Amino acid sequence: MKRGAWLDQEKIGGIEQRDAEWERQASESPQRKNHFITTSSMPVECLYTPSHIAELDYLKDLGFPGEYPFTRGVHHTGYRGRLWTMRMFSGYGTAEETNARFKYLLAHGETGLSVAFDYPTLIGYDTDHPLARGEFGKCGVAVSSLRDMEILFDGIPLDGVTTSMTINGPAAAIWAMYIVAAEKQGIPMAKLGGTIQNDILKEYIAQASYIFPPRPSLRLVADTFEFGSKYLPLWNTISISGYHIREAGATAQQELAFTLADGFTYVQAGIERGLKVDEFAPRLSFFFNCHNDFFEEIAKFRAARRIWAREMRERFGANKERSRWLRFHTQTAGCSLTACQPENNIIRTTIQALAAALGGTQSLHTNSMDEALTLPSEKAVRIALRTQQIIAHESGVTNSVDPLGGSFMVEALTNQTEQAAYQYFTKISSLGGVIPAIEQGFFQKEIAHSAYRYQQEVESKERVIVGVNEYTSDEPIDIPKLTMDQEGERRHLERLNRVRRERDNRAVAQKLRELHSAAQGDKKLMPCILEAVREYATLGEICDVLREVFGEYRELVII
């Protein structure tokens, strides 16, 4: 056997011949279906052999954990050195209610916080705005001012936990509130660790929680890169997100390709700002979905690391090893949860969490069994957290680094997923890049077609969803549901009005004028936003200034 080769050609030829003979024999045996596919409708072979990965170069394509191209992980010892961060996504109603949930989760072994915001907050409106009516606290916590942020993290030392905040359009303002809330705890920003999602491009592609048009939004993102690289060395200034792309109906291959394409766009924006890639790239992070197809998802994560490392080195000239790392958080697939037989969601989430661990995630959120019906109850979220803890401490999968590396099936799927991603990169490039592709509706059309195909497969029962189109039951649903404080909105609005009365409104007006002037020119916006927040300018006031200067985005209608 030639040193460094996977198998020599003579042996490969013999295996291919024997494989063909085996396939003929196997074809005479009955099979349950005419063809087998992944969740993303990719064909799955009956058997995988070395011939399926004959071109694989171990040192070039796989290597060792903690070494380029990081296919097998970004850390040398994997989970033998440190387990992933168990970060449950939490937020509902008032800041007081969510603060209590944070403390409950930390007491039960959570190791990082992750904040969900309600929809008015996501699109930069205060709770008393007419467009916010009826949406208070329903999909996350309401944060209208610095005072809400102070209460949200009351009693939680922000230099002792890392916090992830799922916020995009108004990310800079929410981040500023977190920074100032920490200052009021006596914690300097240099000691803060965490992540703001801050991935506005995927909002135009999938989730639609945008405010401003793409180009000024990219300016805000670049501002946070620059500010973070100077003052918050432990903070991830973006979490480039495929999660919502997948939730909208994308395949695993589309999720990977579209997410990495967004990532390349952000790197280019940072470089065009005048930043050196090694100044900000080490603090870029990613956020992926993990669906039901166990091996497809593992292959997606491994392909993601290899592609990112290669492009950062060869396209963007990143010299630091950390600049080439693809570090990512994973959330199990919300779109896979069913309202029918919700207890089945515990099993789905377990499979998905196990795939995320075997794929090498750095951080993990497990969905609760009741989330297709309501915001999660304490019992449901505790079971979801215990799922991670049992995988980590009882399954044995954390004892070895990349235990599925070298699997003929996993390596073949990793290669196929990588090839599919590069095909999409070529298409996106031919359209002029990510922003022109968004403006032409390319991503939206691709996702819509994939979602439609998947639904057809479910309705025809080509794809079985247990408890939905097979193995159904008429038993009533009997699980505890979360109840929220009915007076929460009133108390939140009273606090908001009190903030407006008691602050120095002349100082607020001055800081908002300074922000308006900076936005009209080419000044850095993050320092101006911080100064406005320190004077208790509200989220809506800050975003309204930027709306006036930048305008608002209107999505292209896709037919």
LOZA-268942 format. One record per residue (C-alpha): residue number from 1; residue in one letter; x, y, z. Coordinates in pm, whole numbers, plus 50000, padded with zeros to 5 digits. Layout:
NUM A X Y Z
...
//
This chain:
1 M 50000 50000 50000
2 K 50141 50336 49900
3 R 50214 50562 50199
4 G 49946 50834 50229
5 A 49704 50666 49988
6 W 49365 50542 50099
7 L 49394 50217 49898
8 D 49607 50140 49597
9 Q 49438 50116 49257
10 E 49478 49740 49229
11 K 49290 49687 49553
12 I 49027 49944 49457
13 G 48970 49765 49127
14 G 48924 49436 49306
15 I 48678 49588 49553
16 E 48477 49751 49272
17 Q 48451 49418 49091
18 R 48344 49237 49406
19 D 48103 49520 49491
20 A 47934 49484 49150
21 E 47890 49112 49207
22 W 47745 49175 49552
23 E 47503 49434 49412
24 R 47373 49179 49159
25 Q 47315 48926 49435
26 A 47153 49184 49662
27 S 46920 49298 49382
28 E 46759 48955 49387
29 S 46663 48996 49751
30 P 46346 49188 49848
31 Q 46374 49551 49961
32 R 46114 49760 50137
33 K 46123 50039 49876
34 N 46238 50089 49519
35 H 46481 50357 49624
36 F 46611 50507 49949
37 I 46677 50876 50005
38 T 46799 51108 50278
39 T 46582 51375 50438
40 S 46716 51605 50163
41 S 46615 51352 49893
42 M 46971 51251 49808
43 P 46997 50884 49701
44 V 47146 50642 49953
45 E 47348 50342 49835
46 C 47261 49995 49960
47 L 47623 49947 50070
48 Y 47927 50172 50093
49 T 48277 50038 50033
50 P 48627 50185 49989
51 S 48548 50227 49618
52 H 48305 50507 49710
53 I 48590 50712 49858
54 A 48873 50592 49637
55 E 48992 50948 49565
56 L 49006 51047 49931
57 D 49350 51161 50045
58 Y 49368 51106 50419
59 L 49615 51382 50505
60 K 49472 51637 50260
61 D 49099 51570 50301
62 L 49072 51436 50654
63 G 49389 51492 50851
64 F 49378 51487 51229
65 P 49149 51663 51476
66 G 49271 52013 51552
67 E 49467 52030 51226
68 Y 49390 52164 50879
69 P 49147 52103 50707
70 F 48964 52040 51039
71 T 48726 51786 50884
72 R 48763 51583 51202
73 G 48715 51879 51437
74 V 48881 52204 51538
75 H 49016 52081 51873
76 H 49281 51814 51914
77 T 49106 51624 52192
78 G 48742 51694 52106
79 Y 48504 51627 52394
80 R 48778 51448 52588
81 G 48906 51797 52662
82 R 48580 51985 52702
83 L 48214 51904 52643
84 W 48002 52123 52421
85 T 47823 52418 52585
86 M 47467 52320 52679
87 R 47281 52633 52581
88 M 46901 52614 52595
89 F 46718 52880 52390
90 S 46496 53065 52638
91 G 46275 53368 52645
92 Y 45910 53456 52690
93 G 45690 53729 52833
94 T 45861 53973 53064
95 A 46224 54015 53154
96 E 46139 53893 53506
97 E 45990 53564 53378
98 T 46281 53493 53147
99 N 46532 53580 53421
100 A 46364 53316 53638
101 R 46389 53058 53356
102 F 46760 53137 53310
103 K 46824 53076 53679
104 Y 46623 52752 53666
105 L 46829 52622 53373
106 L 47162 52721 53528
107 A 47060 52542 53846
108 H 46990 52226 53644
109 G 47328 52217 53470
110 E 47301 52451 53171
111 T 47643 52598 53091
112 G 47551 52896 52870
113 L 47253 53125 52814
114 S 47068 53179 52487
115 V 46809 53456 52458
116 A 46495 53448 52244
117 F 46333 53787 52182
118 D 45973 53859 52091
119 Y 45885 53972 51740
120 P 45854 54347 51807
121 T 46205 54338 51955
122 L 46334 54139 51655
123 I 46220 54411 51416
124 G 46320 54707 51630
125 Y 45993 54831 51779
126 D 45908 54921 52136
127 T 45621 54724 52289
128 D 45381 55021 52270
129 H 45424 55067 51894
130 P 45095 55005 51705
131 L 45258 54731 51495
132 A 45359 54548 51815
133 R 45005 54508 51939
134 G 44921 54148 52031
135 E 45280 54021 51995
136 F 45418 54090 52341
137 G 45631 53805 52476
138 K 45488 53536 52251
139 C 45802 53402 52086
140 G 46056 53545 52326
141 V 46123 53813 52583
142 A 46035 54177 52521
143 V 46328 54420 52550
144 S 46241 54783 52485
145 S 46512 54957 52685
146 L 46829 54912 52887
147 R 46613 54874 53197
148 D 46463 54553 53058
149 M 46811 54420 52987
150 E 46921 54500 53342
151 I 46629 54299 53482
152 L 46679 54017 53231
153 F 47026 53946 53373
154 D 46970 54053 53731
155 G 47160 53825 53967
156 I 47350 53658 53681
157 P 47720 53756 53675
158 L 47788 53826 53310
159 D 48159 53756 53340
160 G 48077 53402 53456
161 V 47853 53286 53170
162 T 47853 53319 52794
163 T 47535 53456 52641
164 S 47403 53405 52291
165 M 47140 53649 52164
166 T 46926 53564 51864
167 I 46889 53912 51721
168 N 46966 54042 51372
169 G 46821 54368 51239
170 P 46865 54557 51569
171 A 47162 54346 51683
172 A 47394 54642 51741
173 A 47142 54812 51974
174 I 47062 54496 52173
175 W 47434 54419 52204
176 A 47492 54773 52329
177 M 47225 54720 52596
178 Y 47395 54399 52709
179 I 47736 54572 52723
180 V 47598 54861 52931
181 A 47403 54624 53160
182 A 47734 54447 53227
183 E 47905 54782 53294
184 K 47640 54850 53557
185 Q 47737 54518 53718
186 G 48097 54646 53724
187 I 48208 54415 53441
188 P 48418 54571 53162
189 M 48329 54476 52806
190 A 48668 54305 52755
191 K 48558 54029 52995
192 L 48227 53955 52823
193 G 48191 53631 52629
194 G 47905 53532 52403
195 T 47750 53576 52061
196 I 47511 53805 51879
197 Q 47352 53632 51584
198 N 47378 53949 51373
199 D 47329 53750 51048
200 I 47109 53981 50845
201 L 47163 53810 50509
202 K 46975 53497 50613
203 E 46681 53719 50712
204 Y 46638 53821 50347
205 I 46678 53456 50243
206 A 46450 53284 50491
207 Q 46325 53433 50819
208 A 46220 53785 50710
209 S 46299 53958 51043
210 Y 46480 54242 50865
211 I 46454 54617 50901
212 F 46689 54798 50665
213 P 46801 54715 50308
214 P 47096 54476 50267
215 R 47378 54723 50205
216 P 47331 54952 50510
217 S 47264 54638 50714
218 L 47603 54503 50608
219 R 47754 54833 50719
220 L 47613 54774 51068
221 V 47752 54420 51071
222 A 48098 54546 50971
223 D 48077 54806 51249
224 T 48019 54533 51505
225 F 48312 54332 51364
226 E 48541 54630 51405
227 F 48414 54725 51750
228 G 48430 54369 51878
229 S 48782 54310 51745
230 K 48902 54619 51935
231 Y 48710 54601 52262
232 L 48549 54256 52311
233 P 48812 53994 52230
234 L 48604 53710 52378
235 W 48284 53793 52188
236 N 48159 53631 51866
237 T 48028 53925 51667
238 I 47822 53709 51432
239 S 47663 53366 51423
240 I 47625 53293 51054
241 S 47305 53098 51053
242 G 47179 52811 50845
243 Y 46921 52718 51106
244 H 46640 52937 50976
245 I 46727 52854 50614
246 R 46669 52487 50697
247 E 46353 52563 50893
248 A 46213 52738 50585
249 G 46238 52411 50390
250 A 46593 52399 50254
251 T 46783 52075 50213
252 A 47097 51999 50413
253 Q 47305 52085 50107
254 Q 47125 52417 50055
255 E 47158 52503 50424
256 L 47532 52443 50404
257 A 47591 52623 50074
258 F 47375 52928 50147
259 T 47517 52968 50499
260 L 47879 52950 50387
261 A 47808 53184 50095
262 D 47672 53435 50347
263 G 47985 53381 50554
264 F 48212 53458 50261
265 T 48013 53778 50202
266 Y 48065 53890 50561
267 V 48438 53820 50542
268 Q 48461 54028 50225
269 A 48265 54310 50392
270 G 48511 54312 50682
271 I 48806 54323 50444
272 E 48648 54606 50245
273 R 48603 54795 50572
274 G 48983 54788 50599
275 L 49007 54515 50861
276 K 49266 54242 50826
277 V 49103 53901 50801
278 D 49301 53764 51095
279 E 49174 54052 51311
280 F 48808 53951 51297
281 A 48778 53601 51147
282 P 48868 53420 51473
283 R 48547 53559 51628
284 L 48313 53448 51349
285 S 48085 53161 51446
286 F 47810 52956 51282
287 F 47468 52820 51373
288 F 47334 52506 51207
289 N 47018 52300 51214
290 C 47033 51927 51288
291 H 46751 51730 51129
292 N 46651 51365 51154
293 D 46877 51205 50894
294 F 47161 51097 51121
295 F 47442 51039 50872
296 E 47349 51324 50637
297 E 47371 51573 50921
298 I 47706 51446 51045
299 A 47841 51467 50689
300 K 47712 51826 50660
301 F 47904 51940 50967
302 R 48226 51772 50854
303 A 48198 51919 50502
304 A 48132 52263 50650
305 R 48458 52263 50844
306 R 48661 52148 50544
307 I 48513 52400 50302
308 W 48549 52693 50543
309 A 48911 52611 50626
310 R 49003 52582 50258
311 E 48828 52904 50150
312 M 48962 53107 50442
313 R 49316 52997 50362
314 E 49310 53000 49982
315 R 49055 53270 49900
316 F 49095 53515 50188
317 G 49455 53449 50288
318 A 49387 53381 50654
319 N 49714 53297 50828
320 K 49598 53232 51184
321 E 49479 52881 51250
322 R 49177 53011 51444
323 S 49076 53218 51141
324 R 49024 52892 50955
325 W 48817 52727 51226
326 L 48448 52680 51166
327 R 48307 52687 51518
328 F 47934 52629 51540
329 H 47629 52608 51762
330 T 47362 52353 51675
331 Q 46991 52350 51744
332 T 46777 52045 51685
333 A 46519 52085 51408
334 G 46208 52272 51515
335 C 46049 52192 51180
336 S 46070 51820 51259
337 L 45857 51852 51573
338 T 45495 51737 51555
339 A 45189 51848 51748
340 C 45058 51491 51715
341 Q 45200 51258 51981
342 P 45439 51526 52113
343 E 45627 51274 52329
344 N 45771 51137 52003
345 N 45964 51464 51978
346 I 46186 51352 52266
347 I 46314 51066 52047
348 R 46357 51291 51744
349 T 46553 51542 51948
350 T 46774 51268 52094
351 I 46869 51141 51747
352 Q 46942 51495 51629
353 A 47145 51584 51939
354 L 47351 51267 51901
355 A 47424 51358 51537
356 A 47531 51708 51644
357 A 47769 51562 51902
358 L 47917 51316 51653
359 G 47944 51603 51405
360 G 48159 51799 51651
361 T 47940 52091 51759
362 Q 48079 52340 52014
363 S 47739 52432 52154
364 L 47397 52266 52149
365 H 47032 52349 52210
366 T 46781 52066 52228
367 N 46419 52148 52148
368 S 46148 52058 52396
369 M 45874 51808 52321
370 D 45594 52066 52347
371 E 45730 52335 52113
372 A 45492 52249 51827
373 L 45211 52344 52067
374 T 45345 52615 52295
375 L 45651 52771 52452
376 P 45828 52501 52654
377 S 45723 52420 53008
378 E 45979 52366 53283
379 K 45930 51988 53268
380 A 45974 51978 52890
381 V 46285 52195 52888
382 R 46436 51992 53172
383 I 46390 51670 52970
384 A 46551 51842 52670
385 L 46850 51946 52880
386 R 46877 51601 53038
387 T 46891 51456 52684
388 Q 47219 51639 52626
389 Q 47356 51542 52964
390 I 47282 51171 52910
391 I 47449 51178 52567
392 A 47749 51356 52717
393 H 47796 51138 53022
394 E 47636 50799 52951
395 S 47649 50719 52577
396 G 48027 50687 52534
397 V 48029 50896 52214
398 T 48242 51165 52382
399 N 48527 50927 52463
400 S 48694 50939 52119
401 V 48746 51225 51875
402 D 48542 51193 51552
403 P 48456 50824 51606
404 L 48278 50801 51268
405 G 48577 50935 51074
406 G 48676 50684 50808
407 S 48326 50536 50778
408 F 48278 50463 50408
409 M 47923 50601 50421
410 V 48006 50912 50625
411 E 48307 51002 50411
412 A 48113 50945 50087
413 L 47826 51164 50211
414 T 48073 51429 50327
415 N 48227 51441 49978
416 Q 47886 51453 49807
417 T 47768 51731 50038
418 E 48083 51932 49968
419 Q 48040 51889 49592
420 A 47676 52003 49612
421 A 47781 52313 49806
422 Y 48041 52411 49545
423 Q 47781 52371 49270
424 Y 47568 52627 49454
425 F 47866 52859 49504
426 T 47910 52860 49126
427 K 47542 52948 49071
428 I 47552 53228 49328
429 S 47870 53370 49177
430 S 47711 53367 48830
431 L 47429 53587 48968
432 G 47679 53843 49099
433 G 47705 53726 49461
434 V 47476 53685 49759
435 I 47308 54026 49762
436 P 47221 54027 49388
437 A 47098 53668 49429
438 I 46873 53782 49716
439 E 46743 54069 49506
440 Q 46662 53826 49224
441 G 46483 53583 49455
442 F 46723 53297 49385
443 F 46747 53161 49739
444 Q 46377 53193 49805
445 K 46289 52997 49490
446 E 46536 52719 49566
447 I 46405 52677 49920
448 A 46040 52689 49808
449 H 46098 52412 49553
450 S 46270 52192 49814
451 A 45996 52250 50071
452 Y 45727 52165 49815
453 R 45903 51843 49714
454 Y 45939 51735 50077
455 Q 45570 51800 50147
456 Q 45472 51598 49841
457 E 45681 51307 49972
458 V 45502 51328 50308
459 E 45156 51345 50155
460 S 45224 51051 49925
461 K 45368 50857 50224
462 E 45693 50810 50036
463 R 45831 50972 50351
464 V 45686 50839 50678
465 I 45639 51082 50969
466 V 45552 50875 51274
467 G 45228 50986 51432
468 V 45140 51213 51138
469 N 45092 51004 50824
470 E 45151 50661 50981
471 Y 45105 50510 51328
472 T 44850 50775 51419
473 S 44647 50786 51738
474 D 44328 50953 51853
475 E 44442 50982 52214
476 P 44408 51334 52355
477 I 44726 51532 52412
478 D 44805 51541 52782
479 I 45123 51733 52859
480 P 45175 52034 53088
481 K 45178 52370 52912
482 L 45351 52693 53004
483 T 45140 52972 53147
484 M 45261 53332 53139
485 D 45193 53626 53365
486 Q 44873 53783 53232
487 E 44971 54118 53382
488 G 45320 54107 53231
489 E 45253 54336 52937
490 R 45094 54601 53156
491 R 45391 54599 53394
492 H 45635 54609 53101
493 L 45460 54913 52952
494 E 45454 55088 53289
495 R 45830 55036 53315
496 L 45884 55167 52960
497 N 45684 55482 53033
498 R 45870 55531 53362
499 V 46204 55508 53180
500 R 46092 55777 52937
501 R 45978 56005 53220
502 E 46279 55967 53448
503 R 46570 55974 53201
504 D 46740 56294 53082
505 N 46537 56346 52766
506 R 46753 56634 52645
507 A 47058 56407 52659
508 V 46864 56132 52478
509 A 46765 56370 52199
510 Q 47125 56486 52161
511 K 47259 56130 52137
512 L 46994 56039 51880
513 R 47089 56344 51671
514 E 47452 56234 51684
515 L 47351 55886 51569
516 H 47148 56036 51282
517 S 47444 56244 51170
518 A 47682 55946 51188
519 A 47443 55728 50987
520 Q 47416 55993 50715
521 G 47793 55998 50684
522 D 48050 55723 50711
523 K 48123 55733 51084
524 K 48125 55418 51297
525 L 47778 55364 51441
526 M 47849 55134 51734
527 P 47996 55405 51962
528 C 47697 55632 51892
529 I 47451 55352 51967
530 L 47630 55277 52296
531 E 47607 55642 52403
532 A 47236 55652 52322
533 V 47177 55332 52521
534 R 47364 55472 52824
535 E 47110 55756 52829
536 Y 46825 55499 52812
537 A 46720 55567 52455
538 T 46476 55289 52367
539 L 46522 55023 52103
540 G 46246 55174 51890
541 E 46394 55525 51909
542 I 46737 55403 51798
543 C 46596 55195 51513
544 D 46365 55475 51401
545 V 46667 55703 51354
546 L 46829 55439 51132
547 R 46501 55375 50947
548 E 46485 55744 50861
549 V 46838 55738 50715
550 F 46857 55389 50563
551 G 46494 55323 50471
552 E 46317 54989 50512
553 Y 46351 54674 50304
554 R 46062 54545 50097
555 E 46090 54184 49986
556 L 46059 54081 49624
557 V 45741 53880 49569
558 I 45830 53531 49440
559 I 45583 53368 49202
//
